[in-house]
């Protein structure tokens, strides 16, 4: 074997494994979506809202089927019996003492949930991130000691709540450790910080995260999932308007 | 001298009348404008104290600072607060209210409204609901019923007996919604309330907003001729001594527009001065013309011994008679027109539609004789003083110069 041939073989052996680790931005985002979407799920948790008037805690129980059907029922005293049903892009509110369901649409979706930094619009996320955004891999960066891919998402249309998103995605577990939501011109609107994670099956998910409204002083919302079960049987009727009124 | 001046004034009646009319128009216009402003002030006072603030309003002392966030959690224990307020002298009555932004839903339609939770029994000292009710009845005590402004009901196609749902942010910072039945329709004299007004039982509002027995406002009615700002201080002190963090404000300190009306009146007196000066230019011009016309006569009078001072006084007197006549005519017409308008009313419904102003749609200017006479006197004085210029000119005429005109 000539010296040149040996050299080529060595180079090929070194380079061969590299394509396995060189993920594209789209692949990274798809992996994040895959790991955060379950066939079905049932969770209980708390939302802690902090603003200029102090702190308040709300508790909830939530069911989801895929990424476009979810039902949240509030169990804390101030909101007892209130429910939010999401089916695709439609959002319905149920209040025990109201005759009718309140359907939120248009500008009403931008209202905040329980006075938190989370809006109803935030709850109507697309099935697939790549359907609504173009992804660009900016590089890698460490967040809280974890290596992360730095991804920029740019909205494909003007109807998205956040025209630009900057995500820091854990290179090992594909959980979003940090996110910044911004306008087209780059003005930062909200920041999400991952505070803790939990294992569910063979994936790591966000257990506690903090959403900070960058446009307000001292305003943030902490969401904490206390219990989560996945892939159990959930009837479609659970996500129906008829069931909402019961 | 007086008879001479009067006779000279009547020598050319048409010209004198024309000069007088210039003053008359100015006097009449200012009387009408001030009457309108007075009626706006009275109307706004009535509207504010009836529908919005009472003579004095009490709130949590942080509420106004955060008002843009509708901070329902900054509220008052109504029973305790009203008990303390009742001990203050010059207080006739008080009533609790909760004013809150909400979203009114009927089927798929929704509309933002400013709803007000009231105790309809205690409100009889403030809003005469029976008088403004056009259809149906007031909500039954303790029931989930509402009365709607007639315009709001028409916009949403609602009538008595129909159901609607109110969605609002609560005092616990969440949201809540309750469905209500429309029990009646009202037509208050304020356009804004007709188009967007919604009143419900205080107990229903407290349940919707999770406020127990609390309220955001307590409105207070005072005895007549009470110094409201002093009363507000007294009430505030009494509340603080009773351990309640309340802030009491007299209505004129709450509403900026009302304060502006008082300033506007002052501005109108300045406008009046400008009007009268402009009207006086007619007299100045005419008197100057008369001086040149009567040059020979002036020369003759001076040759016969009339002093410069008496010559000047003669022309000033002539100016005074014309001004007085003009002021009198303007005063008479102004009073008559104001009286007619007070009966007919000025309808600003179209002009005020869509504008949030605490004022009735129909204004009735009120005749204030004292103000009208003052305006007339003011006009007369300004016009008379303005004849100083041609009068001094007449006084300076030399006999030799005047005799050239013989």
Interface residues (C-beta under 8 A of the other chain):
Chain A: X49 X52 X53 X56 X58 X74 X78 X79 X82 X93 X95 X97 X98 X99 X100 X102 X103 X108 X114 X115
Chain B: X66 X71 X73 X103 X105 X107 X108 X110 X163 X165 X167 X169 X170 X172 X173 X174 X175 X176 X177 X178 X179 X207 X210
